[in-house]
Amino acid sequence: MQIEINRTTLELVQGDITEMATEAIVNAANEHLTHGGGVAGVISRRGGPAIQRESDEWVQRRGRVPTGSAAITSGGQLEARYVIHAVGPIYDGTVRAAELLASAVQAALKMADEYGLKSVALPAISTGIFGYPMDEAAPVMLRAASEYLAGETGLERVVFCLYSQSAFETFARHITP
């Protein structure tokens, strides 16, 4: 399923983000870029030790990555050249959580633009151990991406890669042409 926004394709796919043929994939990270569990753990294991090593170096040089922002490392052994680590909020039901989730999405897209990338794939940030309900996260993330893509961007393809069929169906209900 896909739509066009300002010459950029916004696409939904069901699959494994570590297998995406995009220049970058987005990791749902924590502020310390420790990639133990969830999508972060899978990306780190499949990409090899370079991802965690570069994440540790990022934090040593720049400090923790605040919620709502992003960092970038190589993709290690992944097909993607880069991993953009977007830090989403721990869900608490507040408007602030939605603002931080939108900010994390836009920070990831901005990072891709800053590196001159044409394609990026994002997971459903904060919906795992951070507890953000998929039904609430989907419209926030899609709206944040749409707003970003309506502006000046070099991105040609933005993919929401959703692991489960139910996550895909939830995002599909919220995508608007």
Secondary structure by P-SEA (a helix, b strand, c coil): cccccccbbbbccccccccccccbbbbbccccccccccaaaaaaaaacaaaaaaaaaaaaaccccccccccccccccccccbbbbbbbccccccaaaaaaaaaaaaaaaaaaaaacccbbbbcccccccccccaaaaaaaaaaaaaaaaaccccccbbbbccccaaaaaaaaacccc
